[in-house]
Amino acid sequence: MERIDKENYYLDIAQTVLERATCLRRSYGAIVVNHDEIVSTGYNGAPRGRKNCVDLGYCTREVMRIPSGERYELCRAVHAEANAIISASRREMLGATLYMACRSPMTGELVSGSTSCSMCRRLIINAGIAKVVIRDTPTQYRVVDVQREWVDEDDSLPQMP
């Protein structure tokens, strides 16, 4: 029997965490790992005490026909990355790795090419997380070097002529 690599081990756990997600559009699960220990977990869902989209039976952004990746301020959910970050101290985040998986609630399939939204990228940067590992298939993943890809290559700046 071949032993699973560490990245897929942690991605499997993130994928299990997404089973708690309550979003009707995308189910995300995230875990933060530092020094080979799981520091925190998070999945996307409404803030504590508020009704989730699965409870309401609709997604506000779907009803308003808002394309994926736009107008996140209208989303009821706190994103998986944000929930994982707020569940731990900054000291535990410094230099850590965030592992993330995304699945479509409609098809049950993994969503290849998923990534953190711009708001979650800011949280990840400020939390001091060094690396983000994102699952694309049951065994394939991408690794984001946060400093190099999200800080140095700042996509939030306007394109100047």
KETOR-176535 format. One record per residue: residue in one letter; x, y, z of N, C-alpha, C, O in turn. Coordinates in Angstrom, 3 decimals. Layout:
<nodes>
   code        n.u        n.v        n.w       ca.u       ca.v       ca.w        c.u        c.v        c.w        o.u        o.v        o.w
      A          X          Y          Z          X          Y          Z          X          Y          Z          X          Y          Z
...
</nodes>
This chain:
<nodes>
   code        n.u        n.v        n.w       ca.u       ca.v       ca.w        c.u        c.v        c.w        o.u        o.v        o.w
      M      0.840     -1.184      0.000      0.000      0.000      0.000      0.885      1.246      0.000      1.836      1.350      0.774
      E      0.556      2.177     -0.873      1.323      3.408     -0.967      0.766      4.458      0.003     -0.446      4.647      0.106
      R      1.655      5.118      0.692      1.268      6.127      1.678      0.876      7.424      0.982      1.546      7.850      0.041
      I     -0.198      8.051      1.435     -0.673      9.307      0.869      0.308     10.434      1.216      0.859     10.464      2.317
      D      0.520     11.355      0.277      1.416     12.472      0.571      0.715     13.456      1.509     -0.512     13.468      1.615
      K      1.523     14.284      2.191      0.987     15.206      3.199     -0.032     16.178      2.616     -1.045     16.468      3.254
      E      0.225     16.687      1.404     -0.694     17.658      0.814     -2.074     17.047      0.632     -3.078     17.665      0.986
      N     -2.133     15.839      0.082     -3.435     15.205     -0.126     -4.070     14.751      1.183     -5.295     14.706      1.295
      Y     -3.258     14.421      2.160     -3.783     14.102      3.493     -4.548     15.300      4.057     -5.688     15.163      4.501
      Y     -3.910     16.478      4.034     -4.573     17.672      4.556     -5.721     18.125      3.657     -6.727     18.629      4.155
      L     -5.586     17.954      2.351     -6.678     18.306      1.436     -7.887     17.398      1.653     -9.027     17.845      1.527
      D     -7.646     16.132      1.978     -8.761     15.226      2.299     -9.513     15.726      3.532    -10.741     15.650      3.589
      I     -8.778     16.232      4.509     -9.426     16.765      5.713    -10.215     18.024      5.354    -11.347     18.188      5.808
      A     -9.636     18.911      4.550    -10.361     20.111      4.110    -11.622     19.725      3.343    -12.660     20.373      3.475
      Q    -11.525     18.678      2.549    -12.690     18.220      1.787    -13.766     17.665      2.724    -14.956     17.820      2.450
      T    -13.374     17.034      3.803    -14.350     16.575      4.796    -14.999     17.771      5.487    -16.203     17.761      5.742
      V    -14.211     18.801      5.789    -14.738     20.001      6.433    -15.814     20.651      5.562    -16.795     21.169      6.093
      L    -15.652     20.636      4.241    -16.636     21.284      3.373    -18.004     20.622      3.442    -18.993     21.200      2.992
      E    -18.073     19.415      4.000    -19.368     18.744      4.171    -20.287     19.519      5.119    -21.496     19.286      5.132
      R    -19.727     20.438      5.912    -20.521     21.266      6.826    -20.998     22.566      6.166    -21.812     23.285      6.743
      A    -20.503     22.869      4.973    -20.851     24.119      4.292    -22.351     24.187      4.018    -23.006     23.171      3.789
      T    -22.875     25.412      4.048    -24.325     25.601      3.885    -24.681     26.458      2.677    -25.832     26.866      2.520
      C    -23.710     26.727      1.835    -23.926     27.530      0.636    -24.549     26.660     -0.457    -24.183     25.495     -0.611
      L    -25.483     27.222     -1.207    -26.116     26.491     -2.296    -25.335     26.596     -3.599    -25.588     25.843     -4.539
      R    -24.389     27.524     -3.657    -23.626     27.768     -4.885    -22.305     27.007     -4.912    -21.985     26.349     -5.902
      R    -21.542     27.097     -3.829    -20.242     26.432     -3.712    -20.025     26.026     -2.259    -20.333     26.782     -1.338
      S    -19.492     24.825     -2.069    -19.139     24.348     -0.729    -17.621     24.356     -0.611    -16.926     23.656     -1.347
      Y    -17.117     25.155      0.320    -15.678     25.255      0.560    -15.352     24.733      1.950    -16.116     24.914      2.898
      G    -14.215     24.091      2.047    -13.661     23.695      3.330    -12.211     24.127      3.366    -11.505     24.029      2.362
      A    -11.761     24.606      4.521    -10.377     25.066      4.666     -9.841     24.620      6.008    -10.566     24.566      7.002
      I     -8.552     24.299      6.019     -7.868     24.041      7.280     -6.544     24.790      7.260     -5.925     24.963      6.211
      V     -6.128     25.226      8.431     -4.834     25.889      8.572     -3.931     24.936      9.331     -4.290     24.412     10.385
      V     -2.745     24.725      8.766     -1.763     23.803      9.352     -0.464     24.568      9.583      0.013     25.280      8.699
      N      0.101     24.418     10.774      1.386     25.024     11.079      2.225     24.011     11.852      1.752     23.406     12.814
      H      3.452     23.836     11.431      4.358     22.864     12.059      3.720     21.479     12.136      3.834     20.782     13.145
      D      3.052     21.096     11.059      2.427     19.778     10.924      1.309     19.527     11.932      1.020     18.376     12.261
      E      0.681     20.586     12.423     -0.473     20.457     13.311     -1.619     21.275     12.752     -1.422     22.399     12.291
      I     -2.824     20.710     12.792     -4.000     21.452     12.359     -4.319     22.490     13.421     -4.556     22.166     14.585
      V     -4.318     23.750     12.991     -4.552     24.875     13.894     -6.038     25.212     13.957     -6.570     25.486     15.033
      S     -6.710     25.192     12.803     -8.126     25.542     12.763     -8.750     25.025     11.473     -8.056     24.643     10.531
      T    -10.069     25.025     11.459    -10.825     24.627     10.279    -11.910     25.660     10.025    -12.274     26.423     10.919
      G    -12.423     25.680      8.806    -13.522     26.577      8.484    -14.256     26.110      7.245    -13.673     25.493      6.354
      Y    -15.527     26.408      7.200    -16.343     26.136      6.019    -17.235     27.346      5.793    -17.409     28.162      6.698
      N    -17.803     27.472      4.601    -18.612     28.642      4.324    -20.051     28.435      4.780    -20.672     27.403      4.527
      G    -20.552     29.464      5.464    -21.916     29.458      5.972    -22.238     30.787      6.607    -21.343     31.590      6.870
      A    -23.517     31.027      6.855    -23.972     32.288      7.438    -23.342     32.492      8.819    -22.971     31.528      9.488
      P    -23.224     33.761      9.239    -22.713     34.030     10.589    -23.571     33.329     11.647    -24.766     33.106     11.451
      R    -22.946     32.996     12.751    -23.652     32.298     13.834    -24.967     33.002     14.176    -25.015     34.219     14.352
      G    -26.017     32.206     14.262    -27.326     32.734     14.629    -28.178     33.168     13.443    -29.395     33.291     13.579
      R    -27.576     33.401     12.298    -28.343     33.786     11.110    -28.704     32.540     10.311    -28.032     31.513     10.399
      K    -29.769     32.649      9.536    -30.192     31.524      8.709    -29.241     31.325      7.542    -28.797     32.283      6.908
      N    -28.938     30.065      7.273    -28.103     29.695      6.137    -28.949     29.615      4.877    -30.170     29.470      4.946
      C    -28.305     29.708      3.744    -29.006     29.597      2.457    -29.739     28.262      2.343    -30.853     28.208      1.822
      V    -29.116     27.182      2.830    -29.798     25.882      2.769    -31.074     25.885      3.601    -32.029     25.182      3.270
      D    -31.102     26.672      4.684    -32.308     26.773      5.514    -33.374     27.641      4.829    -34.570     27.363      4.915
      L    -32.913     28.693      4.149    -33.834     29.590      3.446    -34.366     28.950      2.160    -35.480     29.237      1.723
      G    -33.557     28.090      1.571    -33.956     27.441      0.333    -33.593     28.234     -0.918    -34.027     27.896     -2.019
      Y    -32.805     29.279     -0.749    -32.360     30.058     -1.910    -31.069     30.795     -1.584    -30.718     31.015     -0.425
      C    -30.374     31.168     -2.662    -29.153     31.964     -2.578    -29.484     33.355     -3.113    -29.948     33.487     -4.246
      T    -29.256     34.374     -2.323    -29.555     35.743     -2.732    -28.849     36.106     -4.032    -29.443     36.723     -4.916
      R    -27.600     35.727     -4.143    -26.833     36.059     -5.353    -27.373     35.319     -6.571    -27.348     35.855     -7.679
      E    -27.860     34.096     -6.381    -28.476     33.353     -7.492    -29.775     34.036     -7.916    -30.018     34.234     -9.106
      V    -30.614     34.397     -6.929    -31.880     35.064     -7.218    -31.633     36.352     -8.005    -32.388     36.685     -8.919
      M    -30.559     37.077     -7.638    -30.229     38.339     -8.311    -29.408     38.120     -9.592    -29.040     39.080    -10.268
      R    -29.126     36.858     -9.917    -28.352     36.485    -11.122    -26.980     37.157    -11.167    -26.541     37.647    -12.207
      I    -26.329     37.167    -10.030    -24.989     37.754     -9.932    -23.977     36.687    -10.346    -23.973     35.586     -9.795
      P    -23.123     37.009    -11.309    -22.134     36.020    -11.763    -21.176     35.628    -10.638    -20.917     36.401     -9.716
      S    -20.665     34.414    -10.745    -19.681     33.920     -9.791    -18.490     34.872     -9.754    -18.027     35.348    -10.791
      G    -18.000     35.142     -8.542    -16.833     36.003     -8.383    -17.155     37.476     -8.240    -16.244     38.297     -8.129
      E    -18.438     37.830     -8.240    -18.815     39.239     -8.142    -19.753     39.479     -6.961    -20.483     38.583     -6.538
      R    -19.720     40.699     -6.441    -20.650     41.196     -5.423    -20.748     40.317     -4.169    -21.838     39.987     -3.703
      Y    -19.581     39.953     -3.643    -19.562     39.098     -2.457    -20.216     39.745     -1.242    -20.610     39.044     -0.310
      E    -20.334     41.045     -1.236    -20.973     41.706     -0.093    -22.445     41.319      0.035    -23.042     41.515      1.094
      L    -23.037     40.775     -1.024    -24.432     40.350     -0.983    -24.585     38.895     -0.544    -25.703     38.412     -0.365
      C    -23.477     38.206     -0.372    -23.491     36.805      0.044    -23.746     36.718      1.551    -23.194     37.505      2.320
      R    -24.574     35.772      1.969    -24.870     35.583      3.391    -23.715     34.908      4.125    -23.614     35.012      5.347
      A    -22.856     34.227      3.400    -21.858     33.366      4.024    -20.595     34.097      4.448    -20.167     35.066      3.821
      V    -20.014     33.602      5.530    -18.631     33.897      5.885    -17.845     32.798      5.193    -18.160     31.618      5.348
      H    -16.826     33.173      4.432    -16.090     32.197      3.637    -15.255     31.262      4.513    -14.903     31.592      5.646
      A    -14.953     30.099      3.962    -14.220     29.058      4.692    -12.877     29.563      5.206    -12.508     29.310      6.353
      E    -12.141     30.285      4.342    -10.830     30.795      4.739    -10.963     31.766      5.909    -10.176     31.721      6.855
      A    -11.970     32.648      5.838    -12.194     33.624      6.910    -12.549     32.911      8.212    -12.031     33.263      9.271
      N    -13.423     31.918      8.141    -13.788     31.176      9.352    -12.595     30.453      9.954    -12.461     30.394     11.176
      A    -11.722     29.899      9.109    -10.518     29.228      9.632     -9.585     30.245     10.283     -8.989     29.964     11.323
      I     -9.456     31.412      9.683     -8.552     32.446     10.214     -9.055     32.994     11.542     -8.264     33.180     12.467
      I    -10.344     33.254     11.653    -10.852     33.851     12.901    -10.913     32.842     14.046    -11.155     33.217     15.193
      S    -10.696     31.576     13.739    -10.733     30.539     14.775     -9.371     30.273     15.412     -9.235     29.354     16.220
      A     -8.370     31.065     15.056     -7.030     30.855     15.619     -6.343     32.197     15.839     -6.777     33.222     15.315
      S     -5.287     32.178     16.603     -4.539     33.406     16.865     -3.576     33.704     15.714     -3.210     32.807     14.954
      R     -3.181     34.940     15.595     -2.219     35.322     14.558     -0.907     34.560     14.735     -0.282     34.164     13.751
      R     -0.495     34.357     15.963      0.738     33.615     16.244      0.691     32.228     15.597      1.698     31.746     15.077
      E     -0.481     31.591     15.631     -0.626     30.267     15.024     -0.672     30.328     13.501     -0.405     29.330     12.833
      M     -1.009     31.490     12.950     -1.130     31.661     11.499      0.203     31.958     10.822      0.410     31.593      9.665
      L      1.108     32.623     11.543      2.360     33.073     10.931      3.141     31.909     10.328      3.545     30.983     11.032
      G      3.344     31.970      9.028      4.091     30.941      8.325      3.311     29.670      8.029      3.874     28.701      7.519
      A      2.032     29.665      8.340      1.208     28.466      8.176      0.829     28.227      6.711      1.084     29.053      5.835
      T      0.216     27.075      6.485     -0.331     26.715      5.180     -1.831     26.529      5.326     -2.295     25.863      6.252
      L     -2.589     27.120      4.407     -4.031     26.938      4.360     -4.334     25.949      3.233     -3.924     26.154      2.091
      Y     -5.050     24.883      3.561     -5.467     23.879      2.581     -6.947     24.079      2.307     -7.736     24.277      3.231
      M     -7.328     24.028      1.018     -8.697     24.352      0.666     -9.223     23.423     -0.423     -8.500     23.054     -1.349
      A    -10.498     23.053     -0.292    -11.174     22.256     -1.320    -12.537     22.878     -1.576    -13.147     23.453     -0.674
      C    -13.011     22.757     -2.815    -14.304     23.309     -3.206    -15.075     22.257     -3.995    -14.524     21.556     -4.843
      R    -16.360     22.169     -3.690    -17.238     21.231     -4.372    -18.522     21.950     -4.775    -18.982     22.849     -4.071
      S    -19.087     21.561     -5.888    -20.376     22.095     -6.324    -21.483     21.351     -5.589    -21.566     20.128     -5.694
      P    -22.347     22.065     -4.839    -23.456     21.382     -4.159    -24.441     20.745     -5.147    -25.119     19.773     -4.814
      M    -24.515     21.297     -6.363    -25.462     20.774     -7.356    -25.007     19.451     -7.954    -25.816     18.544     -8.151
      T    -23.702     19.337     -8.247    -23.204     18.127     -8.907    -22.463     17.199     -7.955    -22.327     16.008     -8.234
      G    -21.986     17.730     -6.839    -21.178     16.949     -5.913    -19.736     16.794     -6.367    -18.951     16.117     -5.703
      E    -19.374     17.409     -7.485    -18.031     17.300     -8.045    -17.109     18.382     -7.496    -17.554     19.482     -7.166
      L    -15.819     18.062     -7.401    -14.827     19.069     -7.039    -14.809     20.151     -8.112    -15.012     19.870     -9.293
      V    -14.563     21.389     -7.689    -14.485     22.509     -8.627    -13.017     22.791     -8.886    -12.327     23.360     -8.040
      S    -12.545     22.394    -10.050    -11.156     22.618    -10.439    -10.953     24.092    -10.748    -11.829     24.733    -11.329
      G     -9.807     24.631    -10.365     -9.501     26.037    -10.648    -10.066     27.014     -9.640     -9.942     28.224     -9.834
      S    -10.687     26.530     -8.559    -11.212     27.445     -7.549    -10.054     28.133     -6.834     -8.930     27.632     -6.811
      T    -10.351     29.278     -6.258     -9.330     30.037     -5.535    -10.020     30.928     -4.516    -11.249     30.987     -4.471
      S     -9.250     31.609     -3.712     -9.797     32.534     -2.730    -10.245     33.814     -3.411     -9.611     34.274     -4.361
      C    -11.335     34.390     -2.926    -11.798     35.681     -3.442    -10.830     36.773     -2.981     -9.960     36.527     -2.145
      S    -10.984     37.962     -3.522    -10.061     39.058     -3.189    -10.123     39.423     -1.704     -9.103     39.775     -1.111
      M    -11.312     39.342     -1.099    -11.416     39.663      0.330    -10.687     38.627      1.182     -9.991     38.982      2.134
      C    -10.844     37.352      0.845    -10.161     36.299      1.599     -8.658     36.352      1.371     -7.886     36.043      2.278
      R     -8.233     36.741      0.173     -6.798     36.896     -0.074     -6.210     37.932      0.877     -5.122     37.735      1.418
      R     -6.923     39.026      1.078     -6.443     40.058      2.014     -6.332     39.505      3.428     -5.364     39.787      4.133
      L     -7.318     38.721      3.843     -7.277     38.118      5.182     -6.098     37.154      5.316     -5.397     37.148      6.328
      I     -5.893     36.347      4.285     -4.794     35.379      4.291     -3.455     36.109      4.391     -2.583     35.712      5.164
      I     -3.298     37.168      3.614     -2.063     37.954      3.644     -1.843     38.531      5.036     -0.760     38.383      5.603
      N     -2.856     39.185      5.591     -2.693     39.826      6.899     -2.553     38.831      8.041     -1.960     39.154      9.070
      A     -3.086     37.636      7.877     -2.937     36.617      8.921     -1.512     36.083      8.981     -1.112     35.486      9.980
      G     -0.746     36.295      7.914      0.633     35.813      7.887      0.773     34.408      7.336      1.816     33.776      7.499
      I     -0.274     33.912      6.683     -0.221     32.581      6.071      0.741     32.638      4.893      0.674     33.557      4.077
      A      1.631     31.663      4.804      2.685     31.672      3.791      2.295     30.989      2.489      2.768     31.366      1.416
      K      1.426     29.976      2.587      1.147     29.148      1.419     -0.311     28.710      1.441     -0.875     28.458      2.506
      V     -0.922     28.620      0.248     -2.276     28.102      0.112     -2.215     26.934     -0.876     -1.675     27.066     -1.975
      V     -2.771     25.798     -0.473     -2.798     24.614     -1.323     -4.267     24.358     -1.667     -5.103     24.192     -0.779
      I     -4.570     24.327     -2.971     -5.953     24.242     -3.439     -6.147     22.968     -4.253     -5.419     22.717     -5.214
      R     -7.124     22.178     -3.866     -7.408     20.905     -4.547     -8.129     21.155     -5.867     -9.075     21.940     -5.926
      D     -7.675     20.481     -6.929     -8.335     20.524     -8.236     -9.028     19.205     -8.569    -10.122     19.203     -9.134
      T     -8.401     18.095     -8.224     -8.964     16.750     -8.428     -8.690     15.969     -7.148     -8.031     16.487     -6.247
      P     -9.177     14.745     -7.049     -8.898     13.982     -5.831     -7.417     13.825     -5.496     -7.081     13.546     -4.345
      T     -6.519     13.998     -6.473     -5.084     13.856     -6.184     -4.237     15.034     -6.659     -3.062     15.116     -6.302
      Q     -4.794     15.941     -7.449     -4.020     17.066     -7.981     -4.399     18.360     -7.260     -5.543     18.557     -6.852
      Y     -3.419     19.219     -7.121     -3.610     20.470     -6.398     -2.638     21.518     -6.918     -1.673     21.209     -7.616
      R     -2.919     22.760     -6.560     -2.041     23.884     -6.876     -1.522     24.467     -5.585     -2.208     24.430     -4.563
      V     -0.314     25.006     -5.620      0.286     25.634     -4.448      0.509     27.105     -4.767      1.147     27.449     -5.761
      V     -0.025     27.965     -3.908      0.138     29.414     -4.052      1.141     29.893     -3.017      0.940     29.699     -1.818
      D      2.217     30.515     -3.471      3.157     31.196     -2.582      2.553     32.576     -2.349      2.600     33.428     -3.236
      V      1.990     32.803     -1.173      1.221     34.018     -0.893      2.037     35.280     -1.145      1.545     36.209     -1.786
      Q      3.264     35.331     -0.656      4.088     36.530     -0.842      4.325     36.805     -2.330      4.117     37.920     -2.809
      R      4.750     35.799     -3.027      5.121     35.983     -4.434      3.907     36.221     -5.332      3.942     37.095     -6.198
      E      2.828     35.447     -5.133      1.696     35.493     -6.056      0.577     36.448     -5.659     -0.129     36.947     -6.535
      W      0.390     36.718     -4.371     -0.721     37.576     -3.962     -0.278     38.909     -3.375     -1.075     39.844     -3.297
      V      0.974     39.010     -2.965      1.474     40.291     -2.449      2.297     40.985     -3.525      1.954     42.090     -3.947
      D      3.371     40.357     -3.973      4.235     40.974     -4.979      3.500     41.211     -6.296      3.697     42.243     -6.937
      E      2.655     40.263     -6.704      1.843     40.408     -7.918      0.446     40.871     -7.514     -0.513     40.104     -7.609
      D      0.328     42.092     -7.075     -0.910     42.654     -6.521     -1.953     42.888     -7.610     -1.888     43.877     -8.340
      D     -2.911     41.976     -7.713     -3.955     42.094     -8.747     -5.066     43.063     -8.361     -6.018     43.242     -9.121
      S     -4.962     43.695     -7.186     -5.994     44.649     -6.775     -5.707     46.057     -7.283     -6.537     46.956     -7.146
      L     -4.520     46.244     -7.875     -4.178     47.561     -8.410     -4.813     47.734     -9.790     -4.871     46.787    -10.575
      P     -5.293     48.962    -10.086     -5.880     49.198    -11.417     -4.797     49.116    -12.491     -3.636     49.454    -12.261
      Q     -5.208     48.662    -13.653     -4.297     48.583    -14.794     -4.099     49.995    -15.347     -5.056     50.646    -15.768
      M     -2.877     50.450    -15.342     -2.575     51.801    -15.824     -2.153     51.714    -17.294     -1.471     50.767    -17.687
      P     -2.557     52.699    -18.107     -2.201     52.665    -19.549     -0.727     52.835    -19.791     -0.285     52.828    -20.940
</nodes>
